[in-house]
Amino acid sequence: AWELIGLRQFGFAPAISVTAWLVLTVYAIGLGTTSPTVGTGAPAPSAEPLARVTPTPEVIFGSGLGRIFTVPLFAGLTPGFAGLYQVNVTVPARVVALMPPAEASVTVPDPALSVPRFDSTPVPLAWRM
């Protein structure tokens, strides 16, 4: 089985055994508007309704023609924190069935345009067998 051993650029461990349906949590800043809206510098709500990113972003594993798009379980402000976003995403079975992707990214669509409103810098992933 493949193991996710951390983000190469940050070098954290321990290793995570990656299986289909594993839920990864990604933290980010600047993903955009939420519903309900949270004031600048105010902590995000800790109970429903949680501050979810609108529209719902996609998480992309891999690059080029081999990209695998997924919809996160949750994408919004981290409950109790100010300005920190959290994206919880399930690793699709296709990701672990194939060679693990070298990167992952988050994209937030703009419903009025055919281009993303927000497209993150791809995050390099380190894997080992």
MOFENLIN-V966073 format. One record per backbone hydrogen bond with DSSP energy under -1.0 kcal/mol. CO is the residue of the C=O (numbers start at 1). NH is the residue of the N-H. Records with the same first field share a line. If there is no record, write none. Layout:
BEGIN
CO->NH + NH
END
This chain:
BEGIN
2->18
3->128
4->16
6->126
7->10 + 11
16->4
19->22
22->91
24->89
26->87
28->85
33->54
35->52
39->42
44->80
50->52
51->77
52->35
58->107
59->70
60->105
61->68
63->66
64->67
68->61
70->59
74->88
75->53
76->86
78->81
81->44
84->78
85->28
86->76
87->26
88->73 + 74
89->24
91->21
92->95 + 96
93->97
94->98
102->125
103->62
104->123
105->60
106->120
107->58
108->117 + 118
110->113
118->108
123->104
126->5
128->3
END
